[in-house]
């Protein structure tokens, strides 16, 4: 049985940011929905406004990978069912709400150190803000050419 969009988003919120509190989870949900709503570039072309295509895009979210570095990944959306807070945040994000300090960030990650200025490596994102352990990155002009 396929997950609904709501269930899928709630699961990825829990898996990607479950330990980051409500603000951290809303930040990640905002970033995911930014990819769904971006008007051009790679995520627009691939996702076409479909959250499922964004979440299932290969290589984007560790929680969608059964294996990481050749080792079974214990932290996947399938192994970690969401709780009410994750559904509430998914509903919040799907209704069009967003954290404005995230800007139009399309990427986030936990560098386990200070946030680098650019991410990903190809220079398509520039640092926007740090929320708890995650760094968020807005698209640069180069992204819109992807």
C-alpha positions in Angstrom: 0.0 0.0 0.0 1.4 3.4 -1.0 1.6 6.1 1.6 -0.6 9.2 1.2 1.3 12.5 0.7 0.5 13.5 4.3 1.9 10.2 5.6 5.0 10.4 3.4 5.7 13.9 4.6 5.1 13.1 8.2 7.5 10.1 8.0 10.3 12.1 6.4 9.8 14.9 8.9 10.3 12.5 11.7 13.2 10.7 10.1 15.1 13.8 8.9 14.4 16.1 11.9 12.6 14.2 14.7 15.2 15.2 17.3 15.2 18.9 16.3 12.0 20.0 18.1 9.0 21.7 16.5 11.0 24.5 14.9 13.6 22.2 13.4 10.9 19.9 12.0 9.0 22.9 10.6 12.3 24.1 9.0 12.8 20.8 7.3 9.2 20.6 6.2 9.5 24.1 4.7 12.6 23.2 2.8 10.9 20.1 1.4 7.9 22.1 0.3 10.2 24.8 -1.2 11.4 22.0 -3.6 7.8 21.2 -4.4 6.9 24.8 -5.1 10.2 26.1 -6.7 9.3 27.8 -10.1 12.2 26.5 -12.1 15.5 24.5 -12.0 16.1 20.8 -11.3 13.4 20.3 -8.6 10.8 22.0 -10.8 11.7 19.9 -13.8 11.9 16.6 -11.9 9.2 17.2 -9.3 6.6 19.1 -11.4 4.9 20.2 -8.1 4.5 16.6 -6.9 5.8 16.0 -3.4 6.2 12.3 -4.1 8.6 12.9 -6.9 10.6 15.3 -4.7 10.9 12.9 -1.8 11.6 9.8 -3.9 14.2 11.5 -6.1 17.2 9.3 -5.8 20.1 10.4 -3.6 18.3 13.3 -2.0 17.3 12.2 1.5 19.2 9.7 3.6 15.9 8.5 5.2 14.8 7.2 1.7 17.9 5.0 1.4 17.9 1.4 2.6 21.7 1.4 2.7 24.2 4.1 3.5 27.8 3.4 2.7 27.1 -0.3 2.1 25.5 -0.7 5.6 21.8 -1.2 6.3 20.3 2.1 7.3 18.2 1.7 10.5 16.8 5.2 10.2 14.4 5.1 7.3 10.8 6.3 6.8 9.7 2.7 6.8 11.3 1.9 10.2 10.1 5.0 12.0 6.3 5.5 12.0 5.3 9.1 12.7 3.6 10.5 15.8 0.9 13.1 16.0 3.4 16.0 16.1 4.8 14.8 12.7 1.3 14.7 11.2 0.5 18.1 12.6 3.6 19.6 11.0 2.9 17.8 7.7 -0.6 19.3 7.7 0.9 22.7 8.5 3.3 22.5 5.6 0.8 21.0 3.1 -1.6 23.9 3.9 1.0 26.3 2.6 2.6 27.5 5.9 6.3 28.0 6.1 9.0 29.3 8.4 10.1 32.6 6.8 13.6 32.6 8.1 14.3 29.5 6.0 13.8 31.7 3.0 13.6 29.7 -0.2 16.0 27.0 1.0 16.1 23.9 -1.1 18.8 22.1 0.9 19.7 21.4 4.5 22.2 19.2 6.2 23.9 18.7 9.5 27.6 19.3 9.0 28.5 18.3 12.6 30.6 21.6 12.6 30.1 25.1 11.4 27.9 25.6 8.4 29.9 26.0 5.1 29.0 29.0 3.0 28.1 27.0 -0.1 26.2 23.7 -0.4 25.9 21.5 -2.4 29.4 21.2 -3.8 28.4 22.5 -7.2 27.7 26.0 -5.8 24.0 26.0 -6.4 23.1 27.0 -2.8 24.3 29.7 -0.5 24.0 29.7 3.3 20.7 31.2 4.6 20.4 30.2 8.3 21.3 27.6 10.9 18.5 26.1 12.9 19.6 23.8 15.7 22.0 21.3 14.0 20.8 21.9 10.4 22.2 24.4 8.0 19.8 25.7 5.3 20.8 26.9 1.8 18.9 29.1 -0.7 19.3 28.5 -4.4 21.8 30.7 -6.3 21.4 32.0 -9.8 23.4 28.9 -10.9 20.7 26.6 -9.5 18.1 28.1 -11.9 20.3 27.0 -14.8 20.2 23.3 -13.7 
